[in-house]
Amino acid sequence: MTEAKPDNYVTTDNVRPTAVVLISGGLDSATTLAIARKEGFACHGLTFDYHQRHRIEIKAAKRVAQQLGVSSHQFVEINLRMFGGSALTDRIEVPKDRDASQMSREIPVTYVPARNTIFFSYALGLSEVIGASNIFIGVNAVDYSGYPDCRPEYIQAFEKMANLATKVGVEGQRLTIHAPLIDMTKTEIIRHGLEMGVDYSLTHSCYDPTRDGNSCGRCDACLLRIRAFESLGMRDPVLPH
């Protein structure tokens, strides 16, 4: 685990509530970080290199953290490719050109087994060490509800477990997991983020980027973004010109 302090490093953690924010570099996590900052939290970013197909998102996570401001930003490497089982960590084709009904029909092959549980476990350990009583994650269960670990009942269950499994939880310091986007549509997420000054040109969501790092514009993640920006009369700023 390594730590990087951006140019706009925050040093007022002692006067603000502290939170661990999972930052993937995507649209949702960027908006979530902006929300946590707006709510007054001193945010400690946590980004994972799990040997995903779209590892370019890690660079996007750094850009997002620098633009919005974090107290610290740590990076964890976990090789989930050794297990595979997902189009993001294995030699499985990423679905392209699907409509909304196809996306929500079944759990997609881009689901990474137990990914959010693994990420949450690291976030929980970090939060206990730095004294943070809050964890923020940008999961969303409206536009794309195929992932079982993006559902409200999962978030609630992990929060309950976290308060049973930690020293601070047993001693009475309750941990809260925040999923502020969980009931929002992608359009609502983007609109809210723009109001808070999120620069979405810095983000990356594509599951199958080109060799030069451009978004493919055809995978589920790309299509959801494109359609949401279009509904606002805008063009997704990460699309190649």
N, C-alpha and C positions, 0 to 999 in steps of 0.2 A: 504494500500500500504506500503510495507516494502522495505528497501534499504540495499543492501549488497555491501561491497567494497572488491574485490578480492585482492589476494596477490600482483598482478602487477597493483595496482591502479594507474591511470594516473592523474597527477596534473597539466597538461599544457593546460587546456581548454581555458585559456585566450589568448593563442597564436595560437590556431588552430580553424577552423570552427567547430561548434558543431552539432551533429546529434543524433536523437533518432533512435535506431535500434531495430526492433522487433525480438526477439530471441525466437524461439520455442523449440530449441534443435535439430531440424532436419537438414538434409544435406543442404537444400537450405538456411536456415537462417544462418547457420554457414559460408557458402560461402559468403553470403551477408555481414556479419560482417567483414570478412576478406577483402572484397573489400572496404568497407567504411574506414577501418583502413589504407589500402594501399593508398587510395586517400587523406589521411591526416586529416580525421575527428577525433575529440575527441568524442568517441561513448558512449552514455548512453543507456544501454540495458533495454528493457522492455519485460517481460515475463508474460504470463497469465495462471492462473489456472482457467479454466472455467468448472471444474468438468468433464473433458473429460475422455473417457475410458482409454486413454493412458497417464495418468498423470505422468507416469515415465519420460516423455519427459522434465518435469520441472527440474529434476536432471541433465539431459543431457544439458539443457540450462545453468545451473550453470557451468558445466564442460567446455563447449564451451567458455563461457565468460571469465573464468579463463585462458584458454589456449591462447586465442587470445588477451585478454586485453581490458578492458572497463574502462571508467571513473567512472561509477556507474552502478548498476544493480538493477532494481526495479521489484517487483512481485505484480501482481494484481489478486485478486480472484473475479471471476464473476460466479455465478451459472447458466450456460446456461442449465443445466440438468433440471431445473424447467420448461423449455419450451419444451425440447426434440426435436423431429422432425429430428433427425440425428442418424446414427449408432454410432457416437462418443459420443452422449449425451443421448441416449435412448436405450431401449431394442430392438434394431433392429440388425439383423445379419450383420456383416461386410462381404462384398463380398470377395471371395477367388478364386484363380487360374484363373483369367480372362486374356484374351489376350488384346493387344492394341486396337483392334477394339471394344471389349466389353467395355473397359474403357471409350472410347470417344463417345459411342453411345448416351448417355443421361447424365443429371446431376445425379451424383451418390448419393447413400443414405448416404455417408460419408460427404456430403456437410452439413455444420452447418449454419443454416439460419442467415444471416447478420453478420457472425463472423468477417470478415475483416472490415466491417463498424464499428462495436463495438470497435475492436482493434484500428483502425485508430483514432476514437474519443478520446480514452485515450491517444494515442501517440500525437495527436494534442494538447490536454490540457497540457501534460507534456512539449512539445516543446515550447509552448508559455510561460510557467512559467520559464523555464531555459534559454530561449533566443536562442533556436535552430531553424535554418531556414531550416533544412533538416530532412526528415524522410526516413529511409531505410526499405524496406520490400522484402522478398525473394519469391514473387509470380512468377509463371512460367506458361506460356500459350502455350507451345509447346508440350512437351511429354504428358501432361495431361491437356486438355483444358476444362474439364467438369464443373469446378467451375466458376460461373458467376462473382464472385468478385476477380478473378485472371486475368481478361482481361485488355488489355491496355486502352480501353475506360473507364473502371471503374476507374482505377488509375487516368486518366486524369480528369474525372468528379469530383472525390473526391478532387483532388488538387485545382481545380477551386473553389469548394465549400469552402474549407479550407481558401482560400484567401479572400473570401467574408464574412466568419463567425467569424473571429477573430479580436481582437483589433490590433494586429501587422500587419495583412494583410491589414486592412483598412488604417492603418497609413503608409503603403508603404513598409513594410519589407516582401518581398515575400517568402512564404513557398514553398519548392520543395519536391515532393515525388519521391524517387529514387526506381526503380524496375530493378536493373541491370541484373537480370536473365530472364526477361520476354520473351526474344526471343531466349534463349539458350536451347539446348537439355540437358537432364540429363547427358549425357556423357560429353558434353562441360563444364557443371557446375562442375563436379567432376574433370576433367582435370585441369580446371582453379584453383579450390580450392587446389589441390595438389601442384600446382606451387607456391601457396602462403603459403604453410605449414599447411593447415588445417588438423587436425587429425580426420578423419571421424570415427575412432573407439570410439570417445567420443560422437557421435551423436546418436539420436534415431528417427526413422521415422515410425515405425510399428503402425498401427491402432489397432491391437488386440494382444498385447504382452501376453506371457505366465505369469503364476503367479510369476515366478522367474525373470521376466523382460526381457526375451529373445524375440527377434523378431520372429514372426510366420513364416516369409519367404513366405507367400502365399497371403497376402492382396495386394491391388494395390500399396500402398506405398513401401512395401518390394520388390515386383516384379520389379518396375521401377528402384529401386536402384540396385538390383541384376543384371539386364540386362545391366545397364549402366557400372557397374564395370567390368562385363564380356567382354563388348565391348572394354575395355581398357586392357584386359588380366589379370584382377585382381579379387580377391574374396572380396565380401563385408565384411569389417572387423568386422561388428556387428553380423554376423551370428554365431550361436553356433558352436563350434568345434566338 
